[in-house]
Amino acid sequence: MAKKRKSGTGTLRKRKDGRWEGRVVIGYDDKGLPKTKNVLGKTRTECLEKMKKLREECAPPVRKCREDMPFGEWMAFWYETYCKPQISLRTQEGYADRIYKHIIPELGHIPLNKLTQNDLQQFYARLKTSGRLIRVEQFGPGLSDRMVRVCHASCRSALEKAVQEGLIRINPAIGCKLPPKKSREMQVLTQEEMQRFLIQARQDGYYELFLLELGTGMRLGEILALQWTDLNFRTGELQIDKSMCYLGGKLQITEPKTKSSIRTVILPPALLEVLKAYQQTVTSRWIFPSPAKEDSPLTQNYVRRRMQQTLERAGCKVVRFHDLRHPYVKLRLKNLEPTFVWFRLIIKPVPSKSLLFSR
């Protein structure tokens, strides 16, 4: 088994022409999106050496950190140096909002070695009572408990790194009182509700998308990033190696959430037949193209809105798209073959005139 390379060292793949290609992130643009450079090598070792040299050439200059530097300066340095290279583009957006719109404006002026637990505690209280910057009329002036907790998590991680670097002796974020963590109860559709949901989805025009989700447990970004070249109708293999999101209004295709998410799923024959018939109605390279832009996939917000409309029309309870994955993942954790087991549960034998498989 090949040794897993360290995160943040770039991506490596073997091309069809036999050469190795490496891609390294050399920086980020004004919107926080990565800028990359590619290198080629005849062998894997040669390519890795070129990638290492490229990283060294493009490495940012060493920044001198002091114990009395402003906390905002340290926070930005921690994010850009230790955090940002390790997280996905979509996650970067959330981190940047919290750090540059809430944490730094409120606490950034305080020297790193003077920041106290009381400073942090008062900051969290302000977030809870008057921290919302947008949609105040809709949601009220305060931020949610979850937002307060994730702001604390960023502060705590940055301060813990400062402790490790010897800039401060103790982490003032440890011991702060936080709003209680409320876990949202997972909502799961019953088998009967799934039948009604799929029949309604058929009428609404998104039957194949939701059927594929129920039959594979894929993340929404993974489904929307699928292209027809990812599906082998002969073997039933569906290759999942990318994810889609929109950042700043621009389409971004990235790697899945985790390395283990890069996988191959074997689709059941019944699902393959549905997709084969559906392919005849699609002219785009994307399996689920946008109705407005044929050469672009559907957006996540659009799918979520259509899903809620379909659930309402089918008389089903309100669930999130992510909740549709739950029964599939549960079977997977039990070491069962979830694709076939779960698909047999959601598609029970029905009369030939049923809407489920009629074309």
RANORJO-V254015 format. One line per field, one symbol per residue. ss: DSSP state (H for helix, E for strand, - for the rest). phi: phi as a letter, one per 40 degrees, with the letter a starting at -180 (. if undefined). psi: psi as a letter, one per 20 degrees, with the letter a starting at -180 (. if undefined). A space follows every 10 residues. Layout:
ss = ???
phi = ???
psi = ???
This chain:
ss = ---------- EEEE-----E EEEEEEEE-- ---EEEEEEE E--HHHHHHH HHHHHHHH-- ---------E HHHHHHHHHH HHHHHH--HH HHHHHHHHHH HHHHHHH--- EHHH--HHHH HHHHHHHHHH -----HHHH- ----HHHHHH HHHHHHHHHH HHHH------ ---------- ---------- HHHHHHHHHH HHHH--HHHH HHHHHH---H HHHH--EHHH EE----EEEE --EEEEE--E EEEE----HH H-EEEE--HH HHHHHHHHH- -----E--E- ------E--H HHHHHHHHHH HHH------- HHHHHHHHHH HHH----HHH HHHHHH---- ---------
phi = .ccccccgch bbaccccgcb bbbbcbibcc cgccbbbbbb acbccccccc cccccccccc ccbcbbcccd dcccdccccc cbcdcbbccc cddccccccc bbccdcbccc ddcbcbccdc ccccccdcca ccbbfcccbg ccccdccccc cccccccccc cccccgcbcb ccccgccbdc cbcccccbcc cccccccccc ccccgbdccc cccccbgccc ccccccbccc bbcccgcbcb babbabbggb cbbbcddbcc ccabbcccdc ccccccccdc cbbccccbcc ccbccbcccc cccccccccc dcccgbccbc dccccdcccc ccccgcccdc ccccccbcdb dcccccbcb
psi = pqppqpqjir qpqprhjirp pqpppiaqah jjqqpqqqqq qhrgggghgh ggggghhjpq qppppqhjqq hhgggggggh ghggiirrgh hhgggggggi hggghhihip qgjiprhhgg ghghghghhk iphrkghgir hqrrhghghh gghggggghh hhghijhqgq oiipiqpqqq poppppppqr hghhghghgh hghijkghgh ghghiikqqg hggiiprhii pohgijpopo jrqqrppkjp pporqrgrhi iorppoqqgg hghghghhhi ipiqhqhnqp ihohkqrqqg hgggghghgg gghikrqpqr hhhhhghghg hhhjkrnhgg ghhhghnrpq qhjqigjq.
